Amino acid sequence: MKKEKIAKPILPPYKAQKAYEKDLIEFIEQIEKQTNKRLKRYYDDTDGILGFILSYAKKIPLFEGIVDSFISLIDKTHKKKFDKGLESIGFKEIIEPDLQIALDTARAKNVALIKSIPEQLHDRLELKLKDFFENSEGKNLQKIIEREFDVTKSRAKLIARDQTAKVNASLNAHRAKANGSIEYIWKTSKDERVRSRHKKLEGKRFKWSSQGSVCCGHPSDDVNCRCTARAVYSL
């Protein structure tokens, strides 16, 4: 009779998250710095300023460089933790799956997210600048722009946190299935920030091949979800 073993959860690598966040913030600060320079020279050239911001959405090679570093660090960190986890529950041979499709999917998703940063900033500022120049009484243009860049930086931090969890979860699923895991156990962070619907999933089993839970899919599917999957193996 085969003995069931349950692997420890593999948490999203904080180092990768912070490195990604740093790169995204630096990218946004570059746009902000150049926008402020143009604002001083061409104060009322709304179209010129907006067009300049939107031009950053075309810097695809830059996005790809940021994303490649991010994905590579997560993959390297995950493999090390995954292999160590399987060894601790008795695995003698660990199968490394072909992760190319999963990694390419993650890369494409994150390049698109970075591209959306200047696009969304452009759209928000377009409305704010139009309103300012139509009715600027009592308003400070510099403060308006600063607030929009602050919103953009907050979104960048969310992207870094959320995507670190999602890529980590994807790698975990692929490596677990390649090594014979059919099911996993849902694991929450067990703190006050856990969503109420996720609390109900604590300790429940789901198949990797299914759509996961009815309400929430698999761990990390929801935006900013901190839940993880503990792979179940039969040895």
ABEGO torsion letter per residue (X at the ends): XBBBBBBBBBBBBAAAAAAAAAAAAAAAAAAAAAAAAAAAABAABAAAAAAAAAAAAABAAAAAAAAAAAAAAAAAAAAAAAAAAAAAAGBABBBBBBAAAAAAAAAAAAAAAAAAAAAAAAAAAAAAAAAAAABABGBBAAAAAAAAAAAAAAAAAAAAAAAAAAAAAAAAAAAAAAAGBABBBBBBAGBAABBAAAAAABGBBBBAABAEBAAAEBBGABBGBABBBBBBBBX
